[in-house]
Amino acid sequence: MNLRFVGNDYMLAWTLLYQASISKSIQDIKTKLWQNYRNAYNNASKDDKELLADYKNFIPDNDEIYDFLFASEDFQAIKKETEKYRLFQLKTYDDHKKEFKKHLMDILRLELKDYDILTLHPNLDCIDTVPKQEKKNALAWGRHRDLEDPISFLVDLSYVLLRLEIGTYGKESRDIVDAVIELSTLDELATRMRGTTCYLQGKSSLAELKRKLYPYWLMYLGADKEEMLSYMMRDKIAFDVDKYPVEKQLAKANLYEFIDFCIKHQEHIEKVPEYSTN
């Protein structure tokens, strides 16, 4: 997996025009465009999907609203700030790329595709993607919190990329799939990147299911019974190790195969009482 962080004026402009306004002056521009170019404004509302599908060759059907915004001082200032943020994204990735990619490969045991990340202004707090079935490997990203916590940027990015990669796989058991994605990225990858436990992060609605999957997840990570005790102490998730025969095949499985195992044994897993935390 390789990531490219790129700037794109059209993607930035579209997000400024169709997402929440980041300033009064941008809101004023949107109001003027709505009043003077209403049809063009409405027609361009879905340009983001075309941009993410092929941003390099994107040509708007009507460039009036884009040209109006491009000519403004506000856009030029925002573009400069966005470029600074793009350089932050690039530096964060470059600084941690080796360990980031190694940990992901160790956890997932599969190679993610290459992706282009179209950088948005961080104050937009926006992530835009296209469904996996479209087979497009681009997404748009801009979040202010990344600047305060670069590791969260990489961990959350891995979460979004893995969701895109998996797509509708295992859709009949979506909670299982979502829980495994969180265990892989928000929990285990974050723990390895930070050097301290980050388990049971993510959606509170998945916490109980993740506790029930946890013993099998440790088997997937290759832990023997003694190592499981160490993991439990680290992550503050308790279960009776002796009640779980080790499923040795999980240590050789990739993430898709682990998902298949969990779905196959879903009825049994969900009947297990909720584990306690220390």
C-alpha positions as CSV (number, residue, x, y, z in Angstrom):
1,M,0.0,0.0,0.0
2,N,1.2,3.4,-0.9
3,L,-0.5,6.7,-0.2
4,R,-0.3,9.9,-2.2
5,F,-1.4,13.2,-0.7
6,V,-2.5,15.5,-3.4
7,G,-4.1,18.9,-3.8
8,N,-7.0,19.5,-6.1
9,D,-8.7,22.9,-6.5
10,Y,-11.9,21.5,-7.7
11,M,-12.3,19.0,-4.8
12,L,-11.4,21.8,-2.4
13,A,-13.9,24.2,-4.0
14,W,-16.7,21.6,-4.1
15,T,-16.3,20.9,-0.4
16,L,-16.2,24.6,0.4
17,L,-19.4,25.1,-1.6
18,Y,-21.4,22.0,-0.4
19,Q,-20.3,21.3,3.1
20,A,-20.7,23.5,6.2
21,S,-19.2,27.0,5.8
22,I,-15.9,27.5,7.6
23,S,-16.3,31.3,7.6
24,K,-18.8,34.1,7.0
25,S,-17.1,35.2,3.8
26,I,-17.4,31.7,2.4
27,Q,-21.0,31.6,3.3
28,D,-21.5,35.0,1.6
29,I,-19.9,33.6,-1.6
30,K,-22.3,30.5,-1.4
31,T,-25.2,32.8,-1.0
32,K,-24.2,34.9,-4.1
33,L,-23.7,31.8,-6.2
34,W,-27.1,30.4,-5.1
35,Q,-28.8,33.7,-6.0
36,N,-27.0,34.2,-9.4
37,Y,-26.2,30.7,-10.6
38,R,-28.9,28.5,-9.0
39,N,-29.1,25.9,-11.8
40,A,-25.4,25.5,-12.1
41,Y,-25.1,25.3,-8.3
42,N,-27.7,22.6,-8.1
43,N,-26.2,20.6,-11.0
44,A,-22.8,20.6,-9.5
45,S,-23.9,19.2,-6.1
46,K,-22.8,15.6,-7.0
47,D,-19.5,16.5,-8.7
48,D,-17.6,15.1,-5.7
49,K,-18.3,11.5,-6.9
50,E,-17.0,12.3,-10.4
51,L,-14.0,14.0,-8.9
52,L,-13.1,11.0,-6.7
53,A,-13.7,8.7,-9.6
54,D,-11.2,10.5,-11.9
55,Y,-10.0,13.8,-10.4
56,K,-7.1,14.1,-12.8
57,N,-9.4,14.4,-15.8
58,F,-12.4,16.2,-14.1
59,I,-14.0,18.9,-16.2
60,P,-17.1,20.5,-14.8
61,D,-20.3,20.7,-16.9
62,N,-20.5,24.4,-16.0
63,D,-17.4,26.1,-14.6
64,E,-19.1,29.4,-13.6
65,I,-19.4,28.6,-9.9
66,Y,-15.9,27.2,-9.7
67,D,-14.4,30.2,-11.5
68,F,-16.3,32.6,-9.3
69,L,-14.8,30.9,-6.2
70,F,-11.3,30.5,-7.6
71,A,-11.2,34.3,-8.3
72,S,-11.9,35.2,-4.6
73,E,-9.2,36.1,-2.2
74,D,-10.8,33.8,0.4
75,F,-10.2,30.8,-1.8
76,Q,-6.6,31.7,-2.4
77,A,-6.0,32.1,1.3
78,I,-7.8,28.8,2.1
79,K,-5.8,27.0,-0.7
80,K,-2.5,28.2,0.9
81,E,-3.6,26.9,4.4
82,T,-4.7,23.6,2.8
83,E,-1.3,23.2,1.2
84,K,0.3,23.6,4.6
85,Y,-2.0,20.9,5.9
86,R,-1.2,18.6,3.0
87,L,2.5,18.9,3.8
88,F,1.7,18.0,7.4
89,Q,-0.2,14.9,6.1
90,L,2.8,14.0,3.9
91,K,5.4,14.5,6.7
92,T,3.3,12.5,9.2
93,Y,3.0,9.6,6.7
94,D,6.7,9.8,5.8
95,D,7.8,9.9,9.4
96,H,5.8,6.8,10.4
97,K,5.4,5.0,7.1
98,K,7.8,2.1,7.8
99,E,6.2,1.1,11.2
100,F,2.7,2.0,10.0
101,K,2.8,-0.3,6.9
102,K,4.6,-3.0,8.9
103,H,2.0,-3.1,11.6
104,L,-0.8,-3.0,9.2
105,M,0.6,-5.9,7.2
106,D,1.3,-7.9,10.5
107,I,-2.3,-7.3,11.6
108,L,-4.2,-7.7,8.4
109,R,-2.0,-10.2,6.6
110,L,-3.0,-8.7,3.3
111,E,-1.9,-5.8,1.2
112,L,-4.2,-2.8,0.8
113,K,-4.4,-1.0,-2.5
114,D,-2.7,2.3,-3.2
115,Y,-4.8,5.3,-2.5
116,D,-4.8,9.0,-3.4
117,I,-5.8,11.3,-0.6
118,L,-7.2,14.6,-1.8
119,T,-6.4,17.1,0.9
120,L,-9.1,19.4,2.1
121,H,-8.8,22.3,4.5
122,P,-8.6,20.9,8.1
123,N,-11.4,23.2,9.3
124,L,-13.8,21.5,6.9
125,D,-13.7,18.4,9.2
126,C,-14.8,16.3,6.2
127,I,-14.0,12.8,4.8
128,D,-15.5,12.0,1.4
129,T,-15.3,8.6,-0.2
130,V,-16.9,6.5,-3.0
131,P,-18.2,3.0,-2.5
132,K,-15.8,0.1,-3.0
133,Q,-17.9,-1.3,-5.8
134,E,-17.0,1.8,-7.8
135,K,-13.4,0.5,-7.8
136,K,-12.0,4.0,-7.2
137,N,-9.0,4.4,-5.0
138,A,-9.3,8.1,-4.0
139,L,-10.8,9.9,-1.0
140,A,-10.9,13.4,0.3
141,W,-9.8,14.2,3.8
142,G,-9.5,17.3,6.0
143,R,-9.7,17.3,9.8
144,H,-8.5,19.8,12.4
145,R,-7.9,17.1,15.1
146,D,-5.1,15.6,13.0
147,L,-2.9,18.6,13.6
148,E,-3.2,18.0,17.4
149,D,-2.6,14.2,17.2
150,P,-0.8,12.9,14.1
151,I,-1.0,9.3,15.2
152,S,-4.8,9.6,15.3
153,F,-4.6,10.8,11.7
154,L,-2.8,7.6,10.6
155,V,-5.0,5.3,12.7
156,D,-8.3,6.8,11.6
157,L,-7.1,6.9,8.0
158,S,-6.3,3.1,8.2
159,Y,-9.8,2.6,9.6
160,V,-11.4,4.4,6.6
161,L,-9.2,2.6,4.1
162,L,-9.9,-0.8,5.5
163,R,-13.7,-0.1,5.4
164,L,-13.3,0.9,1.8
165,E,-11.2,-2.2,1.1
166,I,-13.7,-4.6,2.7
167,G,-16.7,-2.9,1.3
168,T,-19.8,-5.1,1.5
169,Y,-17.8,-8.3,2.4
170,G,-19.7,-10.2,5.1
171,K,-22.6,-7.8,4.8
172,E,-25.0,-10.4,6.3
173,S,-23.1,-10.0,9.6
174,R,-22.2,-6.3,9.4
175,D,-21.7,-5.9,13.2
176,I,-19.1,-8.7,13.1
177,V,-17.3,-7.0,10.2
178,D,-17.4,-3.6,11.8
179,A,-16.1,-4.9,15.1
180,V,-13.2,-6.7,13.4
181,I,-12.3,-3.5,11.5
182,E,-12.2,-1.6,14.8
183,L,-10.1,-4.3,16.5
184,S,-7.6,-4.2,13.6
185,T,-7.2,-0.4,13.4
186,L,-8.6,1.7,16.3
187,D,-7.6,-1.0,18.8
188,E,-4.5,-3.0,17.8
189,L,-2.9,-0.7,15.3
190,A,-3.3,2.3,17.6
191,T,-1.9,0.2,20.5
192,R,1.2,-0.6,18.5
193,M,1.7,2.9,17.2
194,R,1.2,4.5,20.6
195,G,2.9,1.9,22.7
196,T,0.0,1.8,25.2
197,T,-3.4,0.0,25.0
198,C,-6.1,1.6,23.0
199,Y,-8.6,-1.2,23.2
200,L,-12.4,-0.8,23.2
201,Q,-12.1,2.5,21.2
202,G,-14.7,3.2,18.6
203,K,-18.4,2.8,18.7
204,S,-19.9,2.1,22.1
205,S,-22.5,-0.1,20.4
206,L,-19.7,-2.5,19.3
207,A,-17.9,-2.7,22.7
208,E,-19.7,-5.8,24.0
209,L,-19.3,-7.7,20.7
210,K,-15.6,-6.8,20.6
211,R,-15.1,-8.2,24.1
212,K,-16.8,-11.4,23.0
213,L,-14.5,-11.6,19.9
214,Y,-11.4,-10.7,21.9
215,P,-10.3,-14.3,22.9
216,Y,-10.4,-15.3,19.2
217,W,-8.8,-12.1,18.2
218,L,-5.8,-12.9,20.4
219,M,-5.6,-16.3,18.8
220,Y,-5.6,-14.6,15.4
221,L,-2.7,-12.4,16.6
222,G,-0.9,-15.6,17.5
223,A,-1.0,-15.5,21.3
224,D,-0.7,-18.7,23.3
225,K,-2.5,-19.0,26.7
226,E,0.3,-17.4,28.6
227,E,0.5,-14.5,26.2
228,M,-3.3,-14.1,26.4
229,L,-3.0,-13.4,30.1
230,S,-0.5,-10.6,29.4
231,Y,-2.8,-9.2,26.7
232,M,-5.7,-9.2,29.2
233,M,-3.7,-7.3,31.8
234,R,-2.6,-4.8,29.2
235,D,-6.0,-4.2,27.7
236,K,-8.0,-4.7,30.9
237,I,-10.4,-7.2,29.3
238,A,-10.9,-10.4,31.3
239,F,-12.0,-13.8,30.2
240,D,-11.5,-17.4,31.4
241,V,-8.6,-18.6,29.2
242,D,-9.2,-22.3,30.1
243,K,-12.7,-22.2,28.6
244,Y,-11.3,-21.4,25.1
245,P,-9.5,-24.1,23.2
246,V,-6.9,-22.5,21.0
247,E,-8.0,-22.3,17.4
248,K,-4.5,-22.7,15.9
249,Q,-5.6,-22.0,12.3
250,L,-6.4,-18.4,13.2
251,A,-2.8,-17.5,13.7
252,K,-2.2,-18.3,10.0
253,A,-5.4,-16.7,8.7
254,N,-5.7,-13.3,7.0
255,L,-8.3,-10.8,8.1
256,Y,-10.9,-12.0,5.6
257,E,-10.5,-15.5,6.9
258,F,-10.8,-14.3,10.5
259,I,-14.1,-12.5,9.5
260,D,-15.3,-15.8,7.9
261,F,-14.5,-17.7,11.1
262,C,-16.3,-15.2,13.3
263,I,-19.4,-15.2,11.0
264,K,-19.4,-19.0,11.0
265,H,-19.3,-19.1,14.8
266,Q,-21.4,-16.0,15.3
267,E,-24.2,-17.7,17.1
268,H,-21.9,-19.3,19.6
269,I,-19.8,-16.1,20.1
270,E,-22.9,-13.9,20.7
271,K,-24.2,-16.3,23.4
272,V,-21.0,-15.9,25.5
273,P,-21.7,-13.7,28.6
274,E,-20.2,-10.2,28.4
275,Y,-16.7,-10.2,29.8
276,S,-15.8,-8.0,32.7
277,T,-13.2,-5.2,32.6
278,N,-10.7,-4.6,35.4
